[in-house]
């Protein structure tokens, strides 16, 4: 889940990658690191693919091979399938809301622990740069399609059913709003608590104002 997710299982739980896969991951990370550094130094619009390639010590064609657009460099990660796997690994008798809350809190905590500055940068660019925000919406739609599979498995419904589609997209849309709200409000508060508040709204509706 772009800008919100992170690996929630330990590396020891994962199969060993081939040398080729490790090299691909290393190249992707070099491109991302170069992009983040350049954006911090000179801004998003001023950062070009050629500059990114030079900083990452790869060719521009290599950058495009891994990331079709500059926006994809900022937003793309490999964690959506991991999130799906983690949801499916939760106990089958656990309420769906509890499973989702547990996995999302762990994912957000891991992302903030790994690199909080990158998490803040991605959230800020989603607010400030229309092209990034547009691409973020496309990315979240892809996440929603993956999430439909986990919801459908738990509910015993078809992944393409209207109910499953609405449930999945209400979730990813809510999480996108969490990211933007966080950035718009100066990254105040614990991101996990904001995720909890969003999930509360999805589960229980809007809070009743005390009068």
Secondary structure as GFF3:
##gff-version 3
##sequence-region A 1 211
A	DSSP	three_ten_helix	11	13	.	.	.	ID=ss1
A	DSSP	alpha_helix	19	42	.	.	.	ID=ss2
A	DSSP	alpha_helix	49	56	.	.	.	ID=ss3
A	DSSP	alpha_helix	60	66	.	.	.	ID=ss4
A	DSSP	alpha_helix	70	75	.	.	.	ID=ss5
A	DSSP	alpha_helix	80	89	.	.	.	ID=ss6
A	DSSP	alpha_helix	96	128	.	.	.	ID=ss7
A	DSSP	alpha_helix	130	155	.	.	.	ID=ss8
A	DSSP	alpha_helix	162	184	.	.	.	ID=ss9
A	DSSP	alpha_helix	191	204	.	.	.	ID=ss10
###
